[in-house]
Amino acid sequence: MRHAELYEFLPSGRIRCLACARRCQIGSGQVGLCGIRQNVDGRLELLVYGRLITGHVDPIEKKPVTHYRPGSRIFSVATSGCSWLCQYCQNFDISQRRRAEGEVLSNERVVEMALQLGCQGIAYTYNEPTIYIEYSRDIGRLAHSKGLFNIFVSNGYATPETVTEMAKFLDCLTVDFKGSGKKSFVQRYIGIPDPAPIFETLLEAKRRTSIHLELTDLVVPEVGDDLAECEKLSKWVYDNLGPETPIHFLRFHPDYRMLNLPSTPVETLERHYEIAKKAGLKYVYIGNVPGHEYEDTYCAGCGYRLIDRDSYDIVSWNLTADNRCPKCGEKVPIRGGLEPGHKELRFVPVF
């Protein structure tokens, strides 16, 4: 473990953690809800510093990220713990462990592994990376020095202090909404009082950083598929983040404590897609439905199919060298061109 940095002392003698929007007030010997930040003799310790519970080589499209360095190999890592209590979490064996576990790895070793595995970047994913921000930041800075980029796959339930740290090393941030961020949904199925901090994080990142932003929305049938909420979220994104912000509507599959629900009907996802497009968003995707036409990227100017995908594979790339539509010349907001080696990569467990 190592001393954490994002916290403040309270008159009561407790410590207020500033890593996530819960802002846990932690007494001596106590651990925050995440399970990995503990008050030890009046100082906040990060129990998982130097300890990763998993590592895999993934295509960047698996995150999903489609407008930043497409075709890249990324080293996906995580610690134990999480700031949320999602009842449907497919990574519950990692995220819902409320204790520090995993392989002891130095920052140098993590970056070395990423390079040895032929990766172009590191993704902090599977659990919520803001809860170990000091660790990810230190890895990320070293990764930058070696030519690697850094991605957070985050719930966005952060703080302005965390965004300040993100700006020091993060290149891409994908924020996962659930149930379109509807308040009653997040209260019941996630265990947070209000989704407002998620929106505040996005605004902070947009205003204060140059981090590439993408959004996802897990559409949970029966309890988190409200079309009015989808329209509300889509309009907010258009007004505050801009019409070129990519958004992915993801199919829910039953898992963890929500095995009673079916997978999201594809028709429901298509309706969400249509609502987002009608709201003015230019780059809307459907995820977790391999082979669907809305996995692909289309020109916002003329509708030409620019990138043809099959799940995580890029089947064809029809952009010019400067990422324009070859038919009408529309500029597509993709950072970087197509990375080589995308077709043969699926999913490689490392530990």
Secondary structure, DSSP 8 states (H G I E B T S, - for coil): -EE--SEEE-TTS-EEE-SSTT--EE-TT-B-TTSSEEEETTEEEETTTTEESEEEEEEGGGTT--SBSTT-EEEEEE-S--S---TT-TTHHHHT--S--SEE--HHHHHHHHHHTT-SEEEE-SS-GGGGHHHHHHHHHHHHHTT-EEEEEE-----HHHHHHHTTT-SEEEEEEEGGG-HHHHHHHT--S-SHHHHHHHHHHHHH---EEEEEEEEBTTTB--HHHHHHHHHHHHHHT-TT--EEEEE----TT-TTS----HHHHHHHHHHHHHTT-S-EEEES-TT-GGGSEE-TTT--EEEEEETTEEEEE---TTSB-TTT--B---BS---TT-TT-S-EE--
